[in-house]
């Protein structure tokens, strides 16, 4: 992994945390929500990785926007698990991580979109 790419590093580390939480959920016989969480939580980094090999600026923005949507879906599953109390788990840190990832992805999509609009106008 290229050093210095904050969103790649954070989304990869977050995926590892999601895998660990998935294991906890499975040990507690929670299979439905755990699969949803695993899918969306690991998809964030996969889309960020795909964006790094985008064929165009539009493709890059699209992949990052998909990563952002997956992050928002992930926060939904985390909130659902937290509030349902299906498992005993401290969600504080993982919720901070996903909030930070969403902020970074939103900024990337916004600034990339703004830059694309400037090039089109010029």
N, C-alpha and C positions, 0 to 999 in steps of 0.2 A: 504494500500500500504506500502510495506517495506521501512522504512526510509533508506536513504543513497544510493538508487539505482537511480543514476542521470538520466539515459536514460528513465527509467520508469516514473519518475516524469516529466521530460521535455516533453516526448511524450504525457503524459496524459494532462498536462497543455496546450500543443499545440493543442490537439484535442478540448479542451474547447474553445480555441480562434477560431478555424476553425468553430465550431458550431455557435459562435457569428457572424463571418463573413458571414456564410451561411444565417443567419437570415437577415442580412443587404442586401445581394444579393437578397433574396426573396422579401424583401420589395421594392426593385427596379425592380421587375419583371424580374429578371435574374434567370432562372430555369435550363438551360442546364449545363452551366459551374459550377453553384453552386452545383449541384448534384455530378459532377465529383470531385470537390474540397472536398466536404464533405466525399465522399467515400474514396479517397486516403489519405486525411489528418487525418481521424480517424483510418484508417487501420494501420498506423505506430505503434501507441500504442498497438493496438490489437495484432499485430505480436510480438512486444516486450514482451507483457504479455504472449503470447503462448510460446515464447522462454524460459521463466523462468520455464516452466514445460516440457521442451524438454526431450525426451526419450534417447537422446544420444548427444554427442558433435556435430556430423554431423547434427542432427536435430536442435540443437541450432544455429549453423552457418547458416543453411538454413533459419530459421525463421528471424534471424537478417538481412540476405541478402535480404529477401523479404521486411522487414521493410525499408531497405535502398532504395530499388527500389520504394516503395510507396512514400518515402520522395522526391525522385527525380521527380516522377510524380507530386507530390504536388507542388514542386517549379515551374514546367512547368505551371500548372494552375494559380498559383499566378502571374507569370510573364505575362501570357496572359491577365489576368484581369487587372493588373497594366498598361500595355502598351495600352490596348484597351480603357481604361478609361470608361468602362461601368458603373462604380459606382465611386462616390467620396469617396475615402478611402485612408488613409495613410498606405501604405504597408511596410514602412521602418522597423518597429519593427518585424513584422511577418516574413519578409524575413531574418532578422538576426537570428531569432529563428530557422527557417528551415535550414539555413546554418549550424548552430551549431549542430543541430540534425544529419544532414548528416555527419558532421565531426566525431561526436561521434560514429555513427553507422559504418562508414568506419573503424575507429580504432578498434572497437570491432570485426568486421568480419575479419580484417587483422590479429590482434593479436591472435584471436581464431584459425584461419586457420594455422598460423605459428606454434602455440603450438601443433596443431594436427599433422602437418607434422613432428615435432620433435619427438613426441611419436611414430609415425610409423617407423621412421628410427632407433630408439633405441631398 
